[in-house]
Amino acid sequence: MNKVYKMSETIRVSTRTKEALLRIAAKLQGETGRHVDYDETINHLLKLENKNPDAFMKFVGSAKGVKSADSLLNALAKERTLDELKAKRKYGV
């Protein structure tokens, strides 16, 4: 029997984003009647984007320069690459 291990990563978000995620997590917790963590909350938002891109874009539309879900994903990928380069320079990883 293969065990599935969850890999965790640290992501940096602004206080405003963390508060928004907390509000969404609280809403989900009320709907499901059980504890909901940030990972589940983010996955819920990703599913929402797949089901209803317009609603998702309304949620993230305040991000500067975001015109579509694809442009948001590209921006996130670019930022992730920059974060990894900074970590390599800082920690030599």
C-alpha positions as CSV (number, residue, x, y, z in Angstrom):
1,M,0.0,0.0,0.0
2,N,1.4,3.3,-1.1
3,K,1.2,6.2,1.3
4,V,0.5,9.7,0.0
5,Y,2.5,12.4,1.7
6,K,1.5,15.9,1.6
7,M,4.3,18.3,0.7
8,S,3.9,21.7,2.2
9,E,5.3,25.0,1.0
10,T,5.3,28.4,2.5
11,I,3.7,31.1,0.4
12,R,3.9,34.8,1.1
13,V,0.7,36.8,1.0
14,S,-0.2,40.3,2.2
15,T,-2.2,40.8,5.4
16,R,-5.1,41.8,3.3
17,T,-5.0,38.6,1.2
18,K,-4.7,36.5,4.4
19,E,-7.7,38.2,5.9
20,A,-9.7,37.6,2.7
21,L,-8.7,33.9,2.8
22,L,-9.8,33.7,6.4
23,R,-13.2,35.2,5.6
24,I,-13.7,32.7,2.8
25,A,-12.4,29.8,5.1
26,A,-14.9,30.9,7.7
27,K,-17.7,30.9,5.2
28,L,-16.7,27.4,4.0
29,Q,-16.5,26.2,7.5
30,G,-20.0,27.4,8.2
31,E,-21.3,25.6,5.0
32,T,-19.5,22.3,5.7
33,G,-19.7,22.3,9.5
34,R,-16.0,21.3,9.9
35,H,-12.6,23.0,10.1
36,V,-11.3,24.3,6.8
37,D,-7.7,25.2,6.4
38,Y,-6.0,27.7,4.0
39,D,-5.1,24.8,1.6
40,E,-8.7,23.7,1.3
41,T,-9.8,27.4,0.9
42,I,-7.4,28.0,-1.9
43,N,-8.4,24.7,-3.6
44,H,-12.1,25.9,-3.4
45,L,-11.1,29.1,-5.1
46,L,-9.3,27.2,-7.8
47,K,-12.4,25.1,-8.4
48,L,-14.5,28.2,-8.5
49,E,-12.2,29.6,-11.2
50,N,-12.7,26.4,-13.3
51,K,-16.4,26.5,-12.9
52,N,-17.1,30.2,-13.1
53,P,-14.1,32.2,-14.4
54,D,-16.1,35.5,-14.2
55,A,-16.8,35.1,-10.5
56,F,-13.1,34.2,-10.0
57,M,-12.0,37.2,-11.9
58,K,-14.3,39.4,-9.9
59,F,-12.6,38.1,-6.7
60,V,-9.0,38.6,-8.0
61,G,-9.7,41.5,-10.4
62,S,-8.4,44.1,-8.1
63,A,-4.9,42.7,-8.7
64,K,-2.9,45.2,-10.7
65,G,-2.7,44.3,-14.4
66,V,-4.9,41.2,-14.2
67,K,-7.0,40.9,-17.4
68,S,-7.8,37.2,-17.4
69,A,-7.2,34.0,-15.4
70,D,-4.4,33.1,-17.8
71,S,-2.6,36.4,-17.2
72,L,-3.0,35.9,-13.4
73,L,-1.5,32.4,-13.6
74,N,1.4,33.7,-15.7
75,A,2.0,36.5,-13.2
76,L,1.9,34.0,-10.4
77,A,4.4,31.7,-12.2
78,K,6.7,34.6,-12.9
79,E,6.6,35.7,-9.2
80,R,7.2,32.1,-8.1
81,T,10.3,31.9,-10.3
82,L,11.6,35.2,-8.9
83,D,11.0,34.0,-5.3
84,E,13.0,30.8,-6.1
85,L,15.9,32.8,-7.6
86,K,15.9,35.1,-4.5
87,A,16.0,32.0,-2.2
88,K,18.9,30.5,-4.2
89,R,20.9,33.7,-3.9
90,K,20.1,34.2,-0.2
91,Y,20.4,30.6,1.0
92,G,22.5,29.0,-1.7
93,V,19.8,26.3,-2.2
